[in-house]
Amino acid sequence: MRRFLTRKTAVIGASVAALGAVGGGIAIAAGGDDDATDTPISGKALEQASAAALAHVGGGKVTGTEAGDEESYYEVEVKRPNGDQVDVQLDRTFHVVGSTTDSEQDG
């Protein structure tokens, strides 16, 4: 009986260790790319945020959005025809509170 319990304990311990390793790998994979945890804007808010950002930038194409951005309530990424990317920060009422431009010439 004692031998059976020792073997059973060893199997359970190995299983727990394996699950821990797999779970840790998933956590590392998810944590390595913060874009994976971004929440995109959706519905009517997406339409309003996109319109506000495009008006601010003067046109282009929306390439990404995020609700609950660390810098503002909404963030809309706009690609200009010249290749520049502009991150437009909006408050919850879709007013521009800031923007940054990454130029293709910046590298």
N, C-alpha and C positions, 0 to 999 in steps of 0.2 A: 504494500500500500504506500509506504513511504517513497519507494522508487517511482511509482506512478505520479505522486504529487510533485516530486522534483522535476520530472519530465514535463508535466503539465505546466508548472510554473515557468520552466525554461521556454516553452512554446509561447505562452502568453507574453512573457518578457520580450521575446524576439518579435512577436507581432506588434506590440506597442512601439518598439524601437523602429520597426519598418514604417509604421503609420506616421510616426513623428518625422521621419526623414522625408517621406513623401509630402506631408503637410508643410514642412519647412521649405521644400523646393517650390511648392505652389506659392507660398507667401513671398519668397524671394522673387519668383517670376512676376508676380503681380506687382510687387513693390518696385521693381526695377524700371518700370515705365509709367511715369505718373499720368500719361495720356490714357492709360487703361482705366483709370479711376475717374476721369472727367465725365461730367454729366452734360450731354448736349442739350441745347435749347430745343424745345419742341412746340408744336401747335401754333396758336396765334402769337405767342411770345416770340417764336422764331421769325415769323413774318415781320413783326414790329422791330425787333432787334436788327434784323438784316436791313430793313429799310433805313433805319436810323444810321447804321454803320456805313452803308453805301452812300447816303446823302453826305455824311461827314467826310468821307474819303473822296467823293466826286466820281464814283462809279468803280466798277471792277466786278470781281466774282467772289462770293462768300465761299471760303474753303474750309471753315471750321467754326464751331461755336462751343461755348461752355457756360453753363449756369453755375453760379456759386464760385466763380473764379476767385483766386486769392487776392486779386487787386480790385475787384468790383463785383457787382451783382451778376452782370453778364459780360462776356467777352465774345467779340465776333472778329474772326480773322478774314481779312479781305486781301485778295491778290489783285494788284493793279495791272493794267495792260503792259506796263513797262517791266513787270516782273517783281516789283517791290511788294512786300507783304506788310500790311498794316494791322496791328492788333488794336481794336477799338474797345475801350472800356465804357460800359453803360451802367447807369443806376437802375433801380427796379422800375422806374417810370420811363425808361428808354432814352434818357438824356445822356449825352456824351460827357464823361468825367475825365477822360484822358485817352491818349493813343500813343503808340510807338511804331516806328517804321523800321523794317529790316530791308535794306536795299540790296539788290543782287550784286551791286558793286562792292558791298561790304565784305563779300566772300562768304 
